[in-house]
Amino acid sequence: MPILRSVLVADDEASLRHVLSLVLQAQGYEVRAVSNGEEALAELETRDYDAVISDVRMPRMDGLTVLRRALVRQPDLTFVVMSAYGQPDAALEAVAAGAFDYVSKPFKPEEVVLVLKKAEERRRLVTENRRLRRSGADRGPLDRIVGSSEAVQQLHKQILKLAPVSTTVLISGESGTGKELVARALHELSPRAAMPFVPVNCGAIPPGLVESELFGHARGAFTDARTAKRGLFAEADGGTLLLDEAGELPPAAQIKLLRFLQEGEIRAVGENRSERVDVRVLAATHRGLGKLVERGEFREDLYYRLNVVNLAIPPLRARREDVLQLARAFLLRFNRELNRQVPVTGFEPGAEELLASYGWPGNVRELENAIERAVLLAEGSLVTVQNLPERIWSTPRSPERPPTSAGGEQAQEELSLKRAMRSLEERYIRAALRRTRGNRTRASELLEISHRALLYKIKEYGIDADAEGELG
């Protein structure tokens, strides 16, 4: 199911067809416009379109008839209806019949573009779910959580125990440990596996838009709300919703989430009635929600609702026996995905030594990125020390035993002053964060650099500031 490319526009108003065609073509869509329902249906008989945007009221054949007949022929078709102001029943009937969404006239053409972008994201999620289910048929969801350590085996057992039920689960762990992978496994091993899995990063949504994104909004609920919008809870109906970085939820959204967990109902912004949805909620966080509760930044009652069961994912440095196993799994994957003419079959001893001894502050995600880079840069069939990222080389090591290549030669530029300074800088930043218990402002004052510079360097070095603060 590729992203949307071809769009059929059906409306009896010539000016609207013309404007929509221009706007959509400017966005890279291939557009065909027709003036009534019969022409739309005839066009759909000649070829498959990725999306149809159709008026509800048209001469000779209305949009609802086109919708029903089109979905029989092409069930995956994205169908968006346009309805005149004062015709909400027709629009809602269309959504109930299988339309993806609707827009109410008059509207700005850019609003239609936003609806199509939202449809593309949904198609991407559906495609990813199908791909994961297909790969799961070969390997199983748990096999994607690679590792033979006791910690990983215990995690597998917990997932198998929790997957069949609808209990809310809080998945905790540092950034890059694989929290979304665990959430997907819980979903794919559950009775909800055939329904949507909808992940949302709460920290990536502007605070003022979180309620609208999660619960939807009614037309006119706020400035620029020219059309009604279904929220992600409605999108996940029957399936699973992952609230990644749940600690970033603003207070108003926390209240609405608590109401859903207590009553199973959501209310769109600006609506005066509630809607029941069947959604399993999984929450993930790299921050200690308990500490946020203590500081008054997170509701205590919501914390206990989310933390019915806590799945704690250990950092990679706490299961070093899994590092090389993960590295080899990534090596196989990127060989396949990058279509290398000369496959990379393994690692030189010096490279293996580095991989096993490095601290992996960015956890599994950092290791994954490092192996992808190494496969891209490798000139032969083995990954060398020089193929690995510079930050791994700059890890403090004993001067008597520098990393070696397969030929026994010392890795190039071991005496690099630049890498030594970077290593020292990273250690000072970690020490300052520990001393200030993760307070970035106070840490920047200790380091005598600006707050903005500190945030940049935290990101550059892949430092988990909250985790460092907990070590303080």
Buried (B, 14 or more C-beta within 10 A) or exposed (E): BEEBEBBBBBBBBEEBBEBBBEBBEEBEBEBBBBBBBBBBBEBBEEEEBBBBBBBBBBEEBBBBBBBEBBBEEBEEBBBBBBBEEEBBEBBBBBBEBBBBBBBBBEBBBEBBBBBBEBBBEBBEBBEBBEEBBEBBEEEEBBEBBBBEBEBBEEBBEBBBEBBEEBEBBBBBBBBBBBBBBBBBBBBBBBEBBEBBBBBBEBBEBEBEBBBBBBBBBBBEBEEEBBBBBBBBBBBBBEBBBBBBBBBBBBEEBBBBBBBBBEEEBBBBBBBEEBBEBEBBBBBBBBBBBEBBBEEEBBBEEBBEBBBEBEBEBBBBEEBBEBBBBBBBBBBBBBBEEEEBEEBBBBBBBBBBBBBEEBBBBBBBBBBBBBBBBBBEBBEEEBBBBBBBBEBBBBBEBEEEEBBBBBEEEEBEEBEBEEBEEBBEBBEBBBBBBBBBBBBBEBBBBBBEBEEEEBEEBBEEBBBBBBBBBBEB
